[in-house]
Structure formats: structure tokens, C-alpha cells
């Protein structure tokens, strides 16, 4: 699809140390890999390349849903069935489809999330034109695992969070080297952080930031998870996996032009598993 300038294989370094960490990382990685393609697929000039990409990303979408329903549990191998320290995957039982639309995000968002995990690339790898934003972290993320919901094909538990929940963020200054061979530098053209933008289903919803602290190297702020529904009370705006960025304004965008936000992004995105 990319022709003679297609990049060669790179070396990756992932941060998970355990099987639960592996499952959670894969659930998050496949979601923003999927969303990144949905965001730019309609903007491609090459329809044949878009067709191939569409067929490949459909597979990743199925992988994402499978991984979302997995949690670590005791191994069932006859050799290690009674060993309490071994945690292979079993079905977690999260509700499989708690939203009606999947998100599309700009390539700069997907690249910001991917770049920190690339250790090195061959010397002749072309530089990518996409922006790397300062990292954003949710310090009190929702917990997908609940002992009240043991392994099963699914449970009718469609939400892990609720509107009005306080969400706490930490975020970095621009200027950090990331990506293969530390060859990319995070940057932003935005002003002071003012809003948390929640990119979910067909909507981008803004809530004001408060408790903003920018004195230290790692900054912090808080925001309230927004309320609202899509079509009915059964489908809250913030559900499934959403993306959060911090912005300097509450710019109106549609699913087709989320990239208009890029000049206003202070930090992010971060993946927020809400249901």
C-alpha cells in the first residue's frame, strides 16, 4: 500500500510485566490503532489502498473486542491448575458492545500514543509528519475487574463509570524526546489548559478543568466526566473506550474534522475505559 517508501520493521519495547498488564495493554493498543484508521480512512486519496486498509482494520476491531472481554484468572492446565501464582487469560465478562458508534481520531493522536513504545527503526526510515503531543495520564482510571463479576461470556454491566465522576490528570511539558531513536520531540501550539475534551462515539464533549497545577515538571488538573446520552438513556455519551485530551478552548468539531482540534491540544490523548 505504501510503495517503495514503506518503513522497514522497527524494534518495540512494551511496559507490561504481567499477564494482566499484557491483556490491558493490548485492549488499549488495539482501540487506538483501530480509531486512528477510522479517523483518516475517509480522507485517503487512494481508494484501492483504503479498501485494503478497511479490510485489515476490521480484523483489529474484532481483536479489540475479544481482548476487552479478557481478564487474568487461574490457569486450567492439568500441570498447573492448583498453582495460585500463575495468571493466564480467561474471559472477563465485560459487556461486549456498550456503545453504538466507534471513534475516529486524527493520526497525530494515534502517533502520540504509539511513538513511546518504538525503541528504534532502520536508519533509512522516513520521518513521519504527524505531531507528537505531550503525554497525558489519568491517575484514577476506572477498574474493569470486579470480584462480583466472575469470568463469564458476558455480564449485563454496561458501565464502569458515571457522569459527574471526578477524573484526575497528570501531563507533561512539551520538549520530551520520544519514538524511534528518540528522533521525535513532543510539542504543542496550544495555550494554557482550560478544558478536558472527551472524544466519544459521535461527540466531542468539553468539561472545564479545575485544580490546575503547572509549577512542577509534571503538571496536574481535574475535570468531571460529562453527562449526556446518544439517542436514549441506555447509551451515555461516555461509555466503552473514549479518548481524552486537554485543550485551551472548547472548539466545535464533527466526527469528520476532529483534526481541527490539533492546534488547541495541550496534552494527550489518553485512553479512558468507561464501560
N, C-alpha and C positions, 0 to 999 in steps of 0.2 A: 504493500500500500504506500509506503514512504519512498520507495525508489532507492537510488544509489546513495542518498544521504541518510538512510536509515541508521540509527545508532546501533553499535555492537553491544554485546552483553556486558552489563555492569556488575559490580560486586555490591551486595546489600548487607546491612547489619541491622538486625531487629533487636528490640529491647526486652522481649518477653523472656522469662526464666522458667516458667512452669507451664503445664498443660492448660490450666485456666487462662493464663496470660496469653498463650498462643491462640486459644479459641476467641477471646475477646479482641485481640489484635486483628485477627482475620475477619471478624464480623465488622470491625470498623473500617479496615482497609478496603474490603470489597464494596462497602457502601459508598465511600468517596471515589473509588475507582469507577463505579457504576454512575454516580451522579455527575462526575466530571465529563463522561462521554455524553450523557443526556444533555448537558449544558451546551456543548459545541456541535453536536451532530447535525442539527438543522442549519448550521452556518457553513457547513463544508461545501466547497465548490465541486468536488469530485463525487458524483452520485455513485459510481461503482465502488469507490473506497468507503463511502458512507454505508453502502449495503453490507459490505464485509464486516465493518466495524459494528453495525447493528446486530449482525448475527453472532458476533463474538461476545458483545456486552450482554446479550440475552443469557448466555451461559453464566457470566459472572453474577447476573441478577439472581439466578437460581442458586448459585453457590452462597450468595449473601443470605438468602432466606434460610438455607439449611444451617449455616453457621449461627444465625441468630437464635436458632432453636436448640442450641447445644450448651450443656453445662458439664463441668467435671463431676465424675462420680466414681465409685469404686470399680476397679477392673473386674470383668467377669470371666477372665481366662481361668481354666481349672488350675493353673500353676500358681496364680497369684490372687485367687478370688478372695481370700481372707486377709490380704495384706492391707492394713489401714493407711499406708503412706503413698499408695500408687493411685493416681487420679487420671484415668483416661476419659474420653468424652462419652457422655450419654445424652439423650435428648433432654433439653432443659424444660421444654413445655411452655415457652413464651408464646403468646398469641401470634399466629404467623403473619397476618396482614392487618395491622391496626390502622392503616391509612389507605386512602383511595387514590392517591397520586404519588409518584416517586419524584424526587427532587432533581433538578438540573442545576449545576453550579459552574462558574467560569473555570477555565483551565488554570488560571493563576491560583485559584483556591485549591484545586487538586494538586498542583505542583508544590504549593506551600506545605501540604500535608505529606507528600511523598518524599521531597528532597532530603529531609534529615535522615532518612534511612538508607540513602545511597552512599556507600563508602568511597567508591572510585569507579571511573569509567576509562576506556581506552583514550589515549591522547588525542586521537582524531575525531572524537565525538563532538558533533556540533553543539554549540551553546544554545540553550532554549531561550526564547524571547519573553517567557512569562515571568511575572513578578513573584518574588518571594516575600510574603508579609511576615512581620514579627509573630512569634508563636503565641498562641492563646491557650490557656488551660482552665478547665472547670475543676475547681478544687473540692467541690462537694457533688460529684456526679451521682446520678441515680444508680441504685443497686438492682441489677437484674435478677440476682439469686435471692430467693426467699425460701427458708425451710418449710414454710406452709404449703409450698407448691413443689412437690417432689417430681422426679423425672416422669414424663408422660409425653404422648404425642402433642398435646396442647392443653392449655388451661384457658378458661374464659377470663383471663386477666389482661385487659387491653391497655392498661395504663400503669406506668411506673412512677409517674409524677402527677402534679396537679397544678392548675392555674393559681397564681399567687405565690408559688414556691420561690423562696429566695435562692438565687444561684450566684455563687461566688467565683470570681475570675482572678487569675494572675496572668500577666502578659509581659513580654519582653520589649526592650528598646530595639529600634532598628539598628542595623550595622553588624549583625552576627553573621559569620560565615557558615554556610550550610551546603549540603549537596555534594556531588562527586568531587573529590579532591578539594573540598571547601572552596569551590570556584564560584559560588553564588553568594550574594550578600543580601540579607533581608532589608527591605526599605518600605517606606510609606510616604505618601504625599498628603496625608490627612492632617487635620488639625487636632485639637485636644479631644480625647474620648468623651462622648456625650450619650450615645445610645448603644444598646445591645440589639443587633438585628437578628431575628430568628427566621431562618430560611426553611420553610416547611410546606410540603405539598405544593399548592399553587400560590402561596402567600409569602411575602416578607413583612414581618410584623416587628415594630420597634418598641422597646421599653426603655425608659430613662435609666442611666447609670447613676449610682449614688455610692457613698463611701469610697470615692475615687482617691487613690494614693499613688503619686508618681514620683516620690522623692528617692526611692531606692532603685537599684538596678532592675529588679523585678517589680513591676507595678501590680496594683490590685484594684478591683472595683466589684460592685454587686449590682444585680438587676432582678426584677421579678419576672418569673415565667408568665407570658401573656395568656390572656383568656381569649375566648372566641371559638367558633366552630366553623366547619365547612359542610354546608348543606343541612346538617342535623346535629343534635346534641350527642349523638353516638360517635361523632367524628370530630374531636377537638383539633384545633389548628396545630398545636404542638403535640405530636404523637409519633410513634415509630422512631426513626432516626432523623434528627434535624441537624442543621448546621448553624452555628452562632458565630458572628463576627462583631467586633466593636467598631463603631463608626463615629464620625464627627457630625453627622446630620441624619435626618430620617427621610432620605430620598425615596420617592415613589418609583418602584420598578415592577415589571411584569415577569413571568417566567421566561420570556424570550430575551429580555435585556438586563438580566441581573448584573452583567458586566459593567453597567453604568455605575454600580456602587464602588468599583475598584479605586478611583481616586479618593474615596472617602473612608477607606478601611484603615483603621488604626492597628488592628491585630486580628489574627485568626485566618481561617476559620478553625473551630473546634467541633468535634462530633459530640452530639448530645443525644443519648439513647433515652427517649421519653416513654416508650411503650413497646 
